[in-house]
Amino acid sequence: FAAPLTEAFEAAMHSRKSERRSKKARRKKKTENGTNAKMSSQQNSPSETNSNGSLSPEDEAAVTRLKDKGNDAFRAGRFYEAVQLYSRAIEFNEGQYMPVLYSNRAMAYLKLGNFVMAERDCSSGLAMDPMNVKALLRRGTARAYLSQFENALGDFERVLDVEPGNIQAAQEINRIKMAFSTPEYVA
């Protein structure tokens, strides 16, 4: 009886990174076995990278389409669908859109109330582009919801370092500081 539970637990513990690797390996194997790569591109699923590690023009166009569809789903309030579309684009993308895709998916996660995943995605995007203001704002918001107020303040302060006139960051800093300030009593 314990063996199926252990197996289920181990299966659940696989990271997203290993899942992406196995999916890439399956795609590569299909391509080597003669699977039509154009067909997968037409289904908005990029097939493989060039020898220099960048996406082919067709695959880059497919990633752009997925990103745009994710943006449309987000604007329509279909946040779960947006997360799925951004995830597909991230899975296949290795180029210029990565920080944006992570930041966009993080915003969809924020709308869904999944602050842990939003913070994780923002951190992933910031690892590639440390000055991404949207990712900093969204990570700060996620961290505030996760009661990581010092870290949230740090993110909002970094935004002000990059964009000194950013109103949202200034408002969030004031909101956090006011929440933790001690009111003065006059006797």
N, C-alpha and C positions, 0 to 999 in steps of 0.2 A: 504493500500500500504506500509506503514512503517513497519508493523509487519513482513513481509517476510525479509526485509532488516535487521531488528533487530535480527531475528532468525539466519540469515546467518552470521551476525557479531559475535553473541554469539558462534555459532558453530566453527567459525574460531579461536576464542580466546582460545579454549581448548588447554592445554599444552601437550607436548609430553609425559610427565610423566603420566598424567591421561589416555592418550591413551594406554600406555603400561600396566597400571593397568587393564584397561577394557579388553585388549586382553588376559592378563594372566587369568583373571576371566573367560573369555569365554573358554579358553583352559582347565582350571580346571573343569568347568562345563561339557564340552564334555567328559573329562576323567571320571568324575563321572557317566555320562550317558552311559558309555560303549563304547565310541569311541576308536578305536584301536590306542593306543599311538605309537605303532611300526610304523604304517603307516605314521604318521606325522614325525617321526624320519627319515624314509627313504626318505622323501621329503625335508630333511635338515631343518626341523623345530622342534627344541627340544620341548619336551612335558612338563616336570615338574621337580621340584627339589626333592632331597632326603629329609628325615626328618631333617637332619642337615643343610639344606639350600644350599648344594652344588649340582651341576648338576650330574645326573647319568652319568656313563661312555658313554652310547650311545648318550646322549644329548651333553656331552662335545665333543665327536667326531663330532657331527653335527655342533657345533659352530666352531670347527677347520676347517671343510670343508667349511663353509660359509666364514670364514676369508681367507682361501686359495683361494677360488673363487674370493673374493674381491680383493686380491692381484693380481691374474691373470688378472682380468678386469682392474685394475689400470695400470699394466705393458703394457696392450694392448691399453691404452689410452681411455678406456671406463669408464670415471670418474663417470658419473651419475650411471651407473650400479654398480660400486664399492661402491658408497655411499649407494645404496639400499642393497647390500649384507652385508656391515658392519652394517647397521642399523638393519637388521634381526638378525645378530649375537649378537648385543648389546641388542636387545629386549629380547632375551632368556638367555643371559649369566649372571651369577652372580659370576664368578670365576676369575681365574688368568689372562685372556686375556683382561679384561675391559679397563685398561689404554692403551693397544696396539690398541684395536679396536677403541677407541675414537681418538687416535693419527692418526691412518690410515685413518679414515673417515675425520678427519680434513685436512689431506694432499689432499684427493680427493676434498674436498670443496675448498681448496686453488687453485687447478687446475681449478675448475669451476668458480673461482672468487667470491665465497660466503665467504667473510672474516668474517662476523658476526658469521656464523655457525661454521667456522673453529676455531675462538677464543673461542666460547662456548664449543666446543668439547674438545679443549686442556685444558680448565679450568676444565672440568669434569674429564678428565684423570689425571690432576695434583692434583685434590682433593684426588685421590686414591694413586697416586705415585708422590709426590712433586719433586722428583729428576729425573723425566723422561726427559732426554735431548732432545729427538725428539719433545716431546710435548712443551717444553719450546721454542725451536727454531721455531716451527710452530706457536705457539701463538705469539711470538715476530714478526714474519713475518706478520701474520694477523693484529696485532695491528699497525704495521708500515703502512700497506695499509689502515687502518682505521684512520690514522693520530693521533694515540695515541702513539706518539713518546717516551714520558717519560716511559710509561708502557712497550713499546717494548724494550727500553734500559734496563729496570729492568730485563726483561726476558733474554736478551742476557748476561747481567752481571751475572745472576744466573747460566747460562750455564757455564760461565768461572769459577764460584765458584766450580761447580761440576767437570768440565773437563777443567782445566787451559789451555790446549793446543788446544782447539777447534777453528779451523781456521774460520769456518763459523760464529760463534758468534763474533769473533774479527773483521771480515770483516764487519759484519752488524753494529757493534758499531761504527766503523770508518766511515762507509757510513752515518749513521745518524748524527754523530757529525760534519762531513764535510759539510753536507747539512745545518746545522744550525750555522756554524761558520761564523764569520764576517771576510771577507778578509781584510788583512792589506794593506793599500796603502802607498807607499813610495813616498814622495814628492821630 
